[in-house]
Amino acid sequence: MSGRSYSHYMRPQDRDGSNHASGRGRSQHLAFSRGRSRERSYECDLRSRRHERDMRGEARSDQYHRSRSSDYAPHSRSHRSRSFDSYPFPYNYSSSSNNSFQSNTSHSRKRIYDLQNNEYQRASRPRRFGDVRPKDERHERRPLAPTNGNRANAHRAPADEFLRNKHTENYANASYGSDMNNMNNYHTRYYPPQSRYDHPENSSYERRPLTSRQDFSSNPTQRNSTHLFNNTHTISELIQIAYANLATLKPSATAAFWNKVSKQMSGRNASKSRLPAHHDELGDHLNQIFEHTQNTLSLFGPKDLSQAIYSLAKIVNVLCKHGGRRRGDDIIDVLSSLLMNHDMTPKRSLFLSFACASRDKLHHFDARCLSNIAYAYALIKYVPEFGDESDLFDHIATQAALRSAEFIAQGISNMMWAYAKVDKPNALLFEAMGDQIVAYEHLGEFNPQDISNTVWAYAKAGISHLNLFEKIANNIVSFGNLARFNSQDLSNTLWAYAKVGSNHTELFEKMANHIVSHDDFDRFIPQELSNFAWAYATAQVPHPKLLKKIADAAIRSKGEFISQDVANILWAYATMGITDKQLFLSIVPTAARLIDSYNNQGLANIAWAYAVADIDAPTLFNNNFIKNCVDKKGRFEKEGISQLYQWHLWQTKEKSNPGLPVDLQERCYNFFISKEQTVSKLQNEIVAQLSQIGLEPKEEVLMGSGYRIDAIVEVNGKQVGIEVDGPFHFIGRSKSPLARTILKRRQVPSIDGIELVSVPYWEWDEVGNDEVKKQEYLRHLLGL
């Protein structure tokens, strides 16, 4: 009938138009037309439904074909094809879920597709040819992966980006510590809509409405992606669910499974990691899920790879904390055998396979995926290397530098932390990310942890991006208060600025005032206390109130200090010229107990600090200390060698205590006197004026102690040493001398028996350019 023309159904008298003018002819014509249209539409719809039935292979009764109510019952076959009792956990099936089986003969109801509630209401009639599709039924076209006749193993191609939930993927917050407990777990959700019918094998595309995220089916196996799992499931339940759906488990669901397991393994859910009595069976199921993950790795998309790698890295991190294999009765042992070697290192072959799968797809990774995959590998401290002598971090850096404008604050923070953690200071990446931060109009998107992790990463990598540090410092100073900064944020930020030599005085003052405002200093751990002191000493920013509070807190918590904390805090107070006798004496037992755990610089710092403070500590500087110095003598740098020599002078010449062995003493002396000497402009001016008043100064004189004196003159029959103290001999902009200045002023007269006088730069500047006044100043200083 479809091949006949419209005029075929008209009466002969109507075809020639004889009755068109009359009302009767027109009404008869329209009534006949409407009747034939309904007949033709119904027949075509009937053929379409029969075609659907044949493709599904379902036997339907004639009554089913004639029933309009079942045509639009979505996934009604799934309700009848499986028993609810076959699933490992209970679902709440309401009685209303069976309404789809009931016949609906009402012709007054319309077919409505509710994007919010995912409900279909049966329509009164089939959709007619030529009808306009409802506006809320959008469609997409996507290729179908070959099924090879096995629908259970079919894997459909990933949906477009707008099908993914963009609001449930959180970056991982990084901190410089060994664990990353504050990390927000990355999570990607993929919700492919269910097809109402199968397609013939020769079909290359499918056309279907874009459904919302909630799945229509109440059958667990029909649920999509992460809807299989939720945060209330224990690990054993997660394993049972994944295993029951293993044949149809898509990459997105596989990644979501590992993500949920990692969440249950950490934090407050750690107690749920214990397996029940039948853990052997669940362990076998977990092994099969793991094998499924490896076998389908090539099907993983960028977000699936990123989530899976991050989740497995988090699990490895938790396993390291638990010490790996323990009693053989919980999930720790099962996962340890899958992910860890016997020496508690991650299985590199496993993570290398994920790296290889990611390398060829990195150009499809968005900014979040790039940041999270870099963070994951940094978390397990593994840099996957490829056969072409490149590594995964090289490839990530190339892509990240190109997409630097797409990164948000947390992404930049995590990316930079990761590269600093694995010691991969990629100059191109650090420059691109630094320029991107500087280009921001404001840094409101950066929270305190983002700020502290970013500057820490640049300092750790040894990259000083001065504009970046200046912008971040100005941003912090602009804050009304620093209440949002926790103790670790403060510690990391101060350490970073001191490390790169960015002495932003306003920043240090603001942070010091904020730290001092805390009544309870016991909230700070020893590492943070030592970092505070070290940062202000390195930046040469004096803050007496802060250093006093740090000293008091250090005395109370001295038993919790590790070797590096002890060395750093003692060095800091000595450098600032603060000889807090109570602090130095109270730390002696802790320092002596940790003597075997110091590195070479730590030993030198402790020895030099007590020499500067001139506080004797025989229980610390005993034969065990000297033995450790001898054992590490080949690893001391020039600064450490010089510090040991000054300690040796203090012990032997000032305290008459045993010093270094002869061979080590000679080595230290040679390094000490080989320092390159520079003559400043100020020193030349002073020497010239000494000559003008009739004195014959000798410059850069090497004394028996090994010190060099700027100038020596003879006054009233005795030699007097003159030290020209420029700005770098004092703490910051203050008039307090540095520790090395204090030590030299004390040891030269004591050891070499020569008087020393100092010419501070500010006193010389006050004299002005009048040569007469300059000479009078020198005569008065020397007692002439």
GIDA-V431342 format. One record per residue. SS is DSSP state (H for helix, E for strand, C for the rest). OMEGA is omega as a letter, one per 20 degrees, with the letter a starting at -180 (999 if undefined). D_FIRST is the distance of its C-alpha to the first C-alpha in Angstrom with 2 decimals. Layout:
ss->(SS:SS)
omega->(OMEGA:OMEGA)
d_first->(D_FIRST:D_FIRST)
//
This chain:
ss->(C:C:C:C:C:H:H:H:H:C:C:H:H:H:H:C:C:C:C:C:C:C:H:H:H:H:H:H:H:H:H:H:H:H:H:H:H:H:H:H:H:H:H:H:H:H:H:H:H:H:H:H:H:H:H:H:C:C:C:C:C:H:H:H:H:H:C:C:H:H:H:H:C:C:C:H:H:H:H:H:H:C:C:H:H:H:C:C:C:C:C:C:C:C:H:H:H:H:H:H:H:C:C:C:C:C:C:C:C:C:C:C:E:C:C:C:C:C:C:E:C:C:C:C:C:C:C:C:C:C:C:C:C:C:C:C:C:C:E:E:E:E:E:C:C:C:C:C:C:C:H:H:H:C:C:C:C:C:C:C:H:H:H:E:C:C:C:C:C:C:C:C:C:C:C:C:C:C:C:C:C:C:C:C:C:C:C:C:C:E:C:C:C:C:C:C:C:C:C:C:C:C:C:C:E:E:E:E:E:C:C:C:C:C:C:C:C:C:C:H:H:H:C:C:H:H:H:H:C:C:C:C:C:C:H:H:H:H:H:H:H:H:H:H:C:H:H:H:C:C:H:H:H:H:H:H:H:H:H:H:H:H:H:H:H:C:H:H:H:H:H:H:H:C:C:C:C:C:H:H:H:H:H:H:H:H:H:H:H:H:H:H:H:H:H:C:H:H:H:C:C:H:H:H:H:H:H:H:H:H:H:H:H:H:H:H:H:H:H:H:H:H:C:C:C:C:C:C:C:C:H:H:H:H:H:H:H:H:H:E:C:C:C:C:C:E:C:H:H:H:H:H:H:H:H:H:H:H:H:C:C:H:H:H:C:C:H:H:H:H:H:H:H:H:H:H:H:H:H:C:C:C:C:C:E:C:C:C:C:C:E:H:H:H:H:H:H:H:H:H:H:H:C:H:H:H:C:C:H:H:H:H:H:H:H:H:H:H:H:H:H:C:C:C:C:C:H:H:H:H:H:H:H:H:H:H:H:H:H:C:C:C:C:C:C:C:C:H:H:H:H:H:H:H:H:H:H:H:H:H:H:C:C:C:C:H:H:H:H:H:H:H:H:H:H:H:H:C:C:C:C:C:C:C:C:C:H:H:H:H:H:H:H:H:H:H:H:H:H:C:C:C:C:C:H:H:H:H:H:H:H:H:H:H:H:H:C:C:C:C:H:H:H:C:C:H:H:H:H:H:H:H:H:H:H:H:H:H:H:C:C:C:C:H:H:H:H:H:H:H:H:H:H:H:H:H:C:H:H:H:C:C:H:H:H:H:H:H:H:H:H:H:H:H:H:C:C:C:C:C:H:H:H:H:H:H:H:H:H:H:H:H:H:C:H:H:H:C:C:H:H:H:H:H:H:H:H:H:H:H:H:H:H:C:C:C:C:C:C:C:C:C:H:H:H:H:H:H:H:H:H:C:H:H:H:C:C:H:H:H:H:H:H:H:H:H:H:H:H:H:H:H:H:H:C:C:C:C:C:C:C:H:H:H:H:H:H:H:H:H:H:H:H:C:C:C:C:C:C:C:H:H:H:H:H:H:H:H:H:H:H:H:C:C:C:C:C:E:E:E:E:E:C:C:C:C:C:E:E:E:E:E:E:E:E:C:C:E:E:E:E:E:E:E:E:C:H:H:H:E:C:C:C:C:C:C:E:C:H:H:H:H:H:H:H:H:H:H:H:H:H:H:C:C:E:E:E:E:E:E:H:H:H:H:H:H:H:C:C:C:H:H:H:H:H:H:H:H:H:H:H:H:C:C)
omega->(a:a:a:r:r:a:r:a:r:r:a:a:r:a:a:r:a:a:a:a:a:r:a:a:a:a:r:r:a:r:r:a:a:r:r:r:r:a:a:r:a:a:r:r:r:r:a:a:r:r:r:r:a:a:r:a:a:r:a:r:r:r:r:r:a:a:r:a:a:a:a:r:a:r:a:r:a:r:a:a:a:r:a:a:a:a:a:r:a:r:a:r:r:a:a:a:a:a:a:r:a:a:r:a:a:r:a:a:r:r:a:r:a:a:a:a:r:r:r:r:a:a:a:a:r:r:a:r:a:r:r:r:r:a:a:r:r:a:r:r:a:r:r:r:r:a:a:r:a:a:a:a:a:r:a:a:a:r:r:a:a:r:a:r:a:a:a:r:a:r:r:r:a:r:a:a:a:r:r:a:a:a:r:a:r:a:r:r:a:a:r:a:a:r:a:r:r:r:r:a:a:r:a:r:r:r:a:a:r:a:r:a:a:a:r:a:r:r:a:a:r:a:a:r:a:r:r:a:r:a:r:a:r:a:r:r:r:r:a:a:a:a:r:a:a:a:a:a:a:r:r:r:r:r:r:r:a:r:r:r:a:r:r:a:a:r:a:a:a:a:a:a:r:r:r:a:a:a:r:r:r:r:r:r:r:r:a:r:r:r:r:r:a:a:a:a:a:a:a:r:a:a:r:r:a:a:a:a:r:a:r:r:r:r:r:r:r:r:r:r:a:a:r:a:a:a:a:a:r:a:a:a:a:a:r:r:a:a:a:r:a:r:r:r:a:r:a:r:r:a:r:r:r:r:r:r:a:a:a:a:a:r:r:a:r:a:a:a:r:a:a:r:r:r:a:a:r:a:r:r:a:r:a:a:a:a:a:r:r:r:a:a:r:a:r:a:r:a:a:r:r:a:a:a:a:a:r:a:a:r:r:a:a:a:a:r:a:a:r:a:a:r:r:a:a:a:a:a:a:r:a:a:r:r:r:r:r:a:r:r:r:a:a:a:a:r:a:a:r:a:a:r:a:a:r:a:r:r:r:r:r:a:a:r:a:r:r:a:r:a:a:r:r:r:r:a:a:r:r:r:a:a:a:r:r:a:a:r:r:a:a:a:r:r:a:a:r:a:a:r:r:a:r:a:a:r:a:r:a:a:r:r:r:a:a:a:r:r:a:r:r:r:a:r:a:a:r:r:a:r:r:a:a:a:a:r:r:r:a:r:a:r:a:a:a:a:r:r:r:r:a:r:r:r:a:a:a:a:a:a:r:a:a:r:r:a:a:a:r:r:a:a:r:a:a:r:a:a:r:a:a:r:a:a:a:a:a:a:r:a:r:a:a:a:a:a:r:r:a:a:r:r:a:a:a:a:a:a:a:r:r:a:a:r:a:a:a:r:r:a:a:a:r:r:a:r:r:r:r:a:a:a:a:a:r:r:a:a:r:r:r:r:r:a:r:r:r:r:a:a:a:a:a:a:a:r:r:a:a:r:a:a:r:r:r:r:r:r:a:r:a:a:a:r:a:a:r:r:a:r:r:r:r:r:a:r:r:r:r:r:a:a:r:r:r:a:r:a:r:a:r:a:a:r:a:r:r:a:a:r:r:r:r:a:r:r:r:a:r:r:a:r:r:a:r:a:a:r:a:a:r:r:a:r:r:a:r:a:a:r:r:a:r:a:a:a:a:r:a:a:a:r:a:a:r:r:a:r:r:a:a:r:r:r:a:r:a:a:a:a:r:r:r:a:r:r:a:r:r:a:a:r:r:999)
d_first->(0.00:3.75:5.37:5.63:8.75:10.07:12.23:9.86:10.12:13.86:16.51:18.32:21.36:19.69:18.30:21.86:23.08:25.53:24.95:24.40:28.00:28.27:27.79:26.16:23.39:22.81:22.73:20.35:17.96:18.31:18.08:14.85:13.44:14.89:13.58:9.88:10.77:12.69:10.16:7.71:11.08:12.50:10.06:10.55:14.16:14.57:13.62:16.02:18.72:18.51:18.94:21.92:23.35:23.32:25.11:27.68:28.26:28.62:28.21:26.47:26.24:23.24:24.98:25.10:21.34:20.97:23.86:23.23:26.92:27.25:24.48:26.90:30.15:31.49:33.23:33.26:33.56:36.82:38.40:38.03:38.68:42.31:45.41:47.25:50.56:50.02:50.91:54.49:54.66:53.55:50.61:50.29:47.12:46.69:45.05:42.43:41.01:39.47:37.43:34.46:34.19:34.11:31.02:30.32:28.34:29.40:26.65:29.26:30.04:28.69:28.30:31.46:32.75:36.50:38.06:41.48:41.02:38.14:36.43:32.80:32.01:28.88:26.26:24.84:21.19:19.37:19.27:16.28:14.84:17.21:19.97:23.40:25.14:28.41:31.38:33.31:30.76:31.91:30.64:32.44:31.63:34.15:34.61:34.68:37.70:37.07:37.20:37.95:35.94:38.41:37.03:40.44:42.07:39.39:40.83:38.61:39.82:41.84:40.23:41.13:44.37:42.96:41.88:45.52:47.90:50.35:52.75:53.85:55.50:59.21:61.73:64.69:67.91:70.61:74.28:76.94:77.94:77.23:74.58:72.03:71.84:70.49:67.40:64.07:61.65:58.83:55.52:51.97:48.84:45.44:42.50:39.32:36.47:34.95:31.49:29.11:27.82:28.93:27.48:26.93:30.03:28.55:27.69:30.29:29.67:28.83:27.70:29.18:30.89:34.63:36.27:39.80:42.80:42.76:40.79:38.34:39.51:42.61:43.00:45.79:44.25:41.14:43.29:43.31:46.33:49.46:48.08:49.29:52.82:54.85:58.48:59.35:58.78:61.88:62.01:61.63:58.49:57.09:57.77:56.11:52.96:52.70:53.43:50.84:48.17:49.66:46.68:44.42:47.17:46.15:48.80:48.70:49.35:52.04:53.79:53.54:55.14:58.16:58.38:58.64:61.19:63.31:63.30:64.39:67.10:68.75:70.27:70.29:67.78:70.12:71.34:67.88:68.03:69.82:67.77:67.96:69.66:66.78:66.87:66.97:63.38:62.32:64.27:62.31:59.06:60.28:61.08:57.54:56.15:58.56:57.43:53.79:54.79:56.45:53.69:50.93:53.14:51.19:48.10:50.06:49.29:52.11:52.26:52.05:54.89:56.96:56.65:57.32:60.35:61.79:61.39:63.02:65.81:66.45:66.64:69.15:71.16:71.33:72.31:75.17:76.45:76.35:78.16:75.37:75.86:77.89:77.89:74.87:73.36:71.00:68.26:70.86:71.72:68.15:67.16:70.47:69.85:66.42:67.38:71.17:73.83:77.01:78.88:76.51:74.81:71.02:69.46:69.05:66.72:64.19:64.38:64.50:61.13:59.67:61.42:59.97:56.46:57.06:58.73:55.69:53.64:56.32:54.70:51.81:54.27:54.63:58.07:58.10:57.23:59.91:62.49:61.78:61.77:65.08:66.49:65.47:67.29:70.28:70.41:71.01:73.17:71.29:70.38:67.98:69.02:66.89:67.87:68.03:70.94:68.79:68.01:65.24:67.18:67.44:63.67:63.14:65.76:64.01:60.70:62.39:64.49:61.40:59.78:62.96:61.44:58.76:61.33:62.32:65.88:65.54:63.78:66.63:69.19:67.72:67.21:70.79:72.18:70.46:71.89:75.34:75.21:74.58:77.00:74.47:75.56:72.89:74.33:71.05:69.27:72.22:72.62:68.93:68.81:72.15:71.07:67.91:69.98:72.39:69.53:68.41:69.47:70.56:70.57:69.34:66.70:69.47:70.92:74.44:73.28:71.17:74.23:76.70:74.55:73.82:77.45:78.55:76.23:77.58:81.14:80.57:79.02:82.00:79.90:81.40:78.84:81.29:78.79:76.67:79.70:80.91:77.60:77.27:80.92:80.59:77.51:79.46:82.44:80.24:79.31:81.08:81.88:81.00:80.17:76.82:78.63:79.55:82.57:80.71:79.07:82.53:84.07:81.47:81.45:85.24:85.53:83.02:84.73:88.11:86.83:85.53:88.60:86.79:89.50:87.72:90.58:88.61:86.07:88.84:90.67:87.63:86.73:90.37:90.71:87.55:88.77:92.21:90.68:89.65:92.25:91.23:91.61:91.14:87.38:87.68:87.76:90.49:88.20:87.25:90.91:91.95:89.09:90.15:93.73:92.84:90.53:93.13:95.85:93.79:92.70:96.30:95.36:98.09:97.21:100.16:98.51:95.52:97.67:99.98:97.15:95.71:99.14:99.56:96.13:96.81:100.06:98.31:95.54:97.54:96.98:93.21:93.67:92.65:94.61:92.59:92.84:96.60:97.03:94.86:96.46:100.02:99.34:97.82:100.83:103.26:101.42:101.54:105.25:104.90:107.24:106.28:108.85:107.33:103.94:105.41:107.65:105.03:102.60:105.22:104.56:100.77:101.27:103.71:101.39:98.57:100.83:99.11:95.64:96.37:95.19:97.64:96.93:97.14:100.61:101.76:100.39:102.16:105.43:105.36:104.43:107.48:109.66:108.60:109.10:112.42:111.81:113.28:111.13:113.01:110.69:107.81:109.55:111.08:111.04:107.43:106.36:108.35:106.91:103.35:104.33:105.80:102.73:100.47:102.84:100.64:97.66:99.38:98.37:100.94:100.59:100.99:103.99:105.64:105.05:106.62:109.61:110.16:109.97:112.50:114.85:114.50:115.18:118.10:119.76:119.11:118.87:120.78:118.08:116.84:114.40:112.28:113.56:115.36:112.67:109.93:112.35:113.04:109.36:108.73:111.70:110.54:107.10:108.66:110.94:108.37:106.30:105.69:107.84:106.83:109.25:107.89:108.90:110.49:112.65:113.86:114.90:116.86:118.60:119.59:121.16:123.02:124.55:125.53:127.64:129.57:127.76:126.58:123.21:121.79:118.01:115.66:118.46:117.54:119.36:120.44:117.75:115.09:114.24:114.52:116.22:115.17:118.76:122.22:125.33:128.91:130.18:133.76:134.13:130.96:127.45:124.67:121.02:118.74:115.02:112.77:109.95:106.97:103.76:102.39:105.35:104.24:101.34:98.80:100.35:102.98:106.62:106.39:107.11:104.72:105.68:106.67:108.95:110.51:111.08:112.70:114.97:116.15:116.48:118.23:121.27:121.38:121.16:122.52:125.06:124.15:123.52:120.14:119.45:116.04:115.05:111.78:109.63:109.47:113.28:113.60:111.02:112.97:116.06:114.26:115.26:118.96:120.70:123.83:121.90:120.15:123.49:124.93:121.94:122.58:126.35:125.73:123.21:125.71:128.75:130.59)
//
